């Protein structure tokens, strides 16, 4: 193989991630030329509707997958949290990069932290998961939809459209955007979504040479943790945009998987965690899902979308 083509979204963060993977591959395989196939995804084009109303985060991956299936790219680099648990036939999520800081952060130009936000303050987020966890702790706050790329969201905050906004720390760190924000607080009580702060490397299944290249990017501990997170989400039947948080962490020879789900308004929330030996953890995601289903999780999730968007009809695309 002389040339390898990476499919990537054309956003600033996606390009940072794709170039990061490109550089790693070129260091390991200097004989291979790596090119990027930049695509503006549907999720990046539709900015006037909440993600959950246009089919969730799968709109950030579909066009990249189509490019691979049509032979126009060998692999795709995704933010793993955006990758649905269903992978199309002929493709495979074969490698996961080492996970970095998974924190959600509260950003403000006026208030130092969440505690200082006055009653009724407006907080921007696109995420039902963040909305659920924020309102469980501060039900007095007003949560307002926030779309656009990272720079657009930060501009809206600076213009005063929001008292604070919540974003993932890792994207701001990678793009060196934290230095321009007066007040930044890591929300340590938040549970991340599946796969946050890791990159998913998706390949054409039949291409063994590309598989060999992709596997040099894989971090085994992160692969184990994110597989359990994805197993949980798949078993409980939650889409990428559902108000569900799940995170696995390895400490020594043990792994703990914790999750929460509930209504986006912060009510009817279920918290649960399971721990096992890493060597025996293969079914932990399914076990945790079954345990939460026994406590009424499916009924809660079926009502969550209705509560979140009671004034809008979901658009099925």
Protein Blocks (a to p, Z undefined) as FASTA:
>chain_A
ZZdcddddfbfklmmmmmmmmmmmmmmmmmbccdddddddfklmmmmbcfklnnpjmlmm
mmmmmmmmnopafbdcddfklpcfbdcehiacfbdcddddfbdcdddfkbgblklpcghi
acddfbfklmmmmmmmmmmbccdddeddfklmmmmmmnopafbdcddfklmmmnopmmmp
mbacddfkbccdehiaiacddddfklmklmmmmmmmpcfklmmmmmmmmmmmmmnopafk
bccddddddehjbccdddddddfkopaiacddddddfklmmmmmmmmmmmmmmnopmmmm
mmmmmmmmmmbccddZZ
